[in-house]
Amino acid sequence: MRILVIEDESGITSFLKQGLEEEGYEVDVAADGQTGLQYALSNNYDLLLVDWMLPQLTGIELCKTYRKENKETPIIFLTARDTVQDAVFGLQAGANDYIRKPFHFEELLERIKVQLRPISEHNGMFTLGPFLLNTETHQVFKQEEEILLTQKEFQLLEYLIRHKGKVCRRNKIMDTIWGLDATSDSGVIDVFINALRKKLKIQKDEEFIQTIRGVGYIARES
């Protein structure tokens, strides 16, 4: 697996490069946004680690430009910004995840593993916390209790669980589940998400299906 680290603080760059290489990753580094973008567009990487504040080209600008080239490589922002608005702004720019500085390397490593985890079936069985989804029998269970879902509700839950730990953008959900483009989104996703939460009896303090305002949703282990 090949990772590109775009970070202008040499101490952080050295720390990340050494740590990731010890984990078996091949690591390239760039110290500014413009160079980082050139590397990203000219090579095949499995993941990009991008600092928010970079010289020449900010992480936000880099991410937007990279996505315009139809590049779908996962991007994780490294940022000292800590507000919800900043997080949403980064995700709207095209990032898949973000981690706030200072961070523990172990947490970053787990976030990287989530983004690099292949979307694959496990005998048609997928789990999310206490929930078990069986694509073969089209059934959903919460522990021993079967939850009856409509076809679209099942498809939506399956999509979220298959992408567990990753941001599912509204336009992708509309296209995959309803076969419609983003302009057709009149709040139908929100209606179905609310119905899912109600049928699955997800409590307010449980984060199995989280809303990323202005971006989409993410399924997480609570």
PyMOL commands that set and color helices and strands:
alter all, ss='L'
color gray80, all
select helices_A, chain A and resi 10-22+33-42+59-68+84-92+105-116+151-162+170-178+182-184+188-199
alter helices_A, ss='H'
color red, helices_A
select strands_A, chain A and resi 2-6+26-30+47-51+75-79+97-100+125-128+131-134+139-142+145-147+168-169+209-212+216-219
alter strands_A, ss='S'
color yellow, strands_A
deselect
rebuild
show_as cartoon
